[in-house]
Each structure stands twice: as structure tokens, then as C-alpha cells.
């Protein structure tokens, strides 16, 4: 781990948990994007951007909505 990343993580540790989670999500998203380097199908781009905007607003599916989605795949 670089010194700069260590310094950044120490600063993040001092933030409230919600802020830590937001930064962690951004870091994981960035790392995943760099690892995969997959291009988004232009037809899917609006849905991807909306999903990212919802995540930024912390608008996540409820447990019941996730469960219902998985039940649709079982049929």
C-alpha cells in the first residue's frame, strides 16, 4: 500500500460511518472499473447512470424487493 493511500485511509477513519461507507463504495467501484475495463453498452448507459445516482442518494432496494427479484429468477 502506498503512503498516500495509507494517509487517505487514516483520514477516512475519522469520518462518520455513513461517510466512510460512501467513500468505500466509491473506492470499490473505481477499483472494479479499473480491473474490468469493460465498456458499457450504450443502450445500457442510462440505466447504469441512474443506478449510480440512486446509490449516491443511498436509495437501495429493500430486503423485500431483493427477495422478490431473486424469486423471479427461480421461475
N, C-alpha and C positions, 0 to 999 in steps of 0.2 A: 504494500500500500504506500502511496506517495505521501510525503509530508503535507502537501496541500490538502489531500483528501482527509488525512487524519485531523488536520486543523478544522476543516469543514464539519466533520462528524462531531468533533468536540463542541462546536458552536451549536449544532443542531440538538445535541443532548440537553442543552439549556433551555430549549423551547418547550412549550406545552405539548402534550401528547398529540393533539389534533394537528398541530403544525408539523410535528415530526412525521406523522403518517402521510401528510400531503407531500412533504419533501421526499420521503421514502418511495412513494408511488411514482413521483417524477423521475427519481433516480432509476428505479426498476424499469420503467417504461423506456427511458433513454438507453439503458444498457441492453434491453431486449431488442430495441430497434437497431442498435449498432451491431448486435450479434447476428440478427437475421438478415438485415439489409434487404428485406423483401419489399417489393414495390406493391403499393395498394392499387387494386383495380380501380380505375377512375369511376366506374359505376358504383363502387362501394365507398368512395371517399366521403360523401355527405354523411353516411351512417357512422363512419369511423369518427369523423369530426364531431358529430352530435354526441357520440358516446364519450369522447374525451371531455367535451364541455359538461356533460352530466357528471362525470367523475370529479371534475374540478369543483362543481357545485355540491359535491358529496351527495348526489342523487343516485342511490344504488337501489337495486331491486330488493324487495322484501324477501324474507325466507319463503313465504307462501308463493311468491311469483317465481322464484328459482325452482322450487319444488314442482310447480305446475309446468314449467318449461321442460324439466327432466322427464316428467310423466308423458309429455307429448312425444319424446324420443323413444319411449318404451313401446309405443303402439305400432 
